[in-house]
């Protein structure tokens, strides 16, 4: 059966190098925060184009650590998108902060800068100095419009966090995902463009002070050693084996990104007219964590049924926007508040996407859709 994301084929390509890296870890025995972790952090920072990369246990922790390092806490307010995975809002609420939402652009599916500016103006009038930050999510691997969003947040004096869980390897102009805003985060969940064989995450920043705070927070708020704690932190360290795997995957990452572009190009050229592709603006490059399309006129179920009847895997991501999730019922959000996100949640579905998706398999997918 066709794979939605083919991790087995990727492993076969890189098996000897990955196995050798893992063997080195097994032999030196430093299984948590071993030398591979420091090497990976250097490589990640260089790749993203920032001075500091701090690894952690997963992408959700990366968001929570970022908010903690920036001093966000109980009673503060953070604006984000309603159309993403629950982890983004979960990190806010775990710190006792309150999530607010701003609607997305109907073509990119990312935060709309104009709507964000309106949201900030309205919420600043109500929340005052308690409005602390914005988390922009790079949905499906496409960076948000940071050229505009950074300006909006700078004018408002708000911290900007880039949630690049899906977009590591993507770019806007000459800048890569992980370099936008005050802090950026990513995830190394296996299905991500750069994924390990378990959980993992990282935080990126231009600030040495924030990086030092992040390194403390990920190990129980330690100071000069683990038995002197200077703040309340968490246990969020990266395993050496996962770092070793990521180092070898990073070595072939650019080639895989190029293959993703080829797969995406085929889809864009051959998909039926009834499907709207996620719009990638000039100067943008998506990492294509997923290839997601929007079905017109309420026809998503028909397309999904065609794929399933042909034994082709298909996914519907985020069918319930965050503001309508039961876990946020106490926040008082109601249907209709963020109509673009709600419409997208009704219309969008995702097709198989990975660097090893061959042309024949893609023709099968496209034929089933037609």
Secondary structure, DSSP 4 states (H G I P E B T S, - for coil): ---SS-HHHHHHHHHHHHHHHHHHHHHH---BS-HHHHHHHHHHHHHHT-SEEEEES-HHHHHHHHHHHTT--TT-EEEEESSS-THHHHHHHHTT-EEEEEPBPTTT-SBPHHHHHHHHHHHHHHHGGGEEEEEEE-GGGPPP-HHHHHHHHHHHT-EEEEE-TTTTT-EETTEETTSSSSEEEEE--TTSSS--SS--EEEEES-HHHHHHHHHHTBTTBSSSTT-BSS---B-PPBHHHHHHHHHHHHTHHHHHHHHHHHHHHHHHHS-TTEEEPP--TTEE---SSEEEEESTT-HHHHHHHHHHTT---B---SS-GGGSGGGGGGT--TTTTHHHHHHHHHEEEE---TT--HHHHHHHHHHH-
